[in-house]
C-alpha cells in the first residue's frame, strides 16, 4: 500500500479504539487519523470531528484520506442507514481510494435480526458508490454472551428463547484483522466470514460455565412471547425486546453458524475461543 492517510471512524468505541491501537502498531502514526463526535475524548493524535448525524462535519473529517474505515453505528433501521450513507457519500466525495465498513457475517436482506438487513443495505450502497470498497464480515461479538447469561451462575439456569450455534468472536481479534487489512490491503467487496473457528449454542455456553464454576447451569428454553413479555415488564421497550428476539430467531435458522479460517490467517494466531472469554468474564 502507499502512504495514504487512513481515517477510522468511531475511535472512542470498543471496536474502533482497538482498531486504531493495532493500526498504530503497523503503520507510522502520521498515516492514521480518527473521526469522532468529540475529538477531545479521543486518546489519539490527528483526531477530527466527524458526526454521522451532521454530514457537513464529515467533509473535513475525511479530507486527504486514502482509505476510510466506517465503523457501523449502534442504531438500527432507517436511522442507521442514513448515517452509513452519509459517511459513504462523504468518503467518496473526499476522494478516498477505498471505503471499508464493519459489516457482519449474517448480513442478509431477509434476516430475522434487524441489524443484518441494515448491513446488507449498506453493502449495497457501497457497491453502488463507484469507489472500491471492502465489507468486513465480522463474527458475532462474544461479549454479547455476558448479557445473555444474566444471573445464570447464581440461579443455575440460563433462560432464553430457542437458539442455534453462533461463531462468537472477540473484539480484539476483529480489530487486529481490520488493522491488517487496512495496512496491507486486499479484499474487494465482502470478505469471507471473519470468525472464530467454532460455533457454540447456549447449551454449549451453559456447559462451559458449569465446568468453569463447578456449578450446574441448566439451559432452559423460554417461550418466545413470554420471554419478550418478561423483558417489557422489566422496562425494556417493546420494539427493543422484539428486536432481541429476532437475534434468537436468526440464530436458530443458522444465520450466525458459518465459520471460516480467514480471521486466524490474518492475525497469525488462534482466535479467542468462547471458553477463554468466559474464563475472563467469570473471574
Buried (B, 14 or more C-beta within 10 A) or exposed (E): BEEBBBBBBBBBBBBBBBBBBBBBEBBEEEBBBBBBBEBEEBEBEBBBBBBBEEBEBBEBBBBEBBBBBBBBBEBBEEEBBBBBBBBBBBBBEBEBBBBBBBBBBBBBEEBBBBBBBBBBBBBEBBEEBEBBBBBBBBBBBBBEBEEBBEEBBEEBBBBBBBBBBBBBBBBBBBBBBBBBBBBEEEBEEBBBBBBBBBBBBBBBBBBBBBEBBEEEBBBBBBEBEEBBEBBBEEEBEEEBBBBBBBBBBBBBBEBBBBBBEBBBEBBEEEBBBBBBBBEEBEE
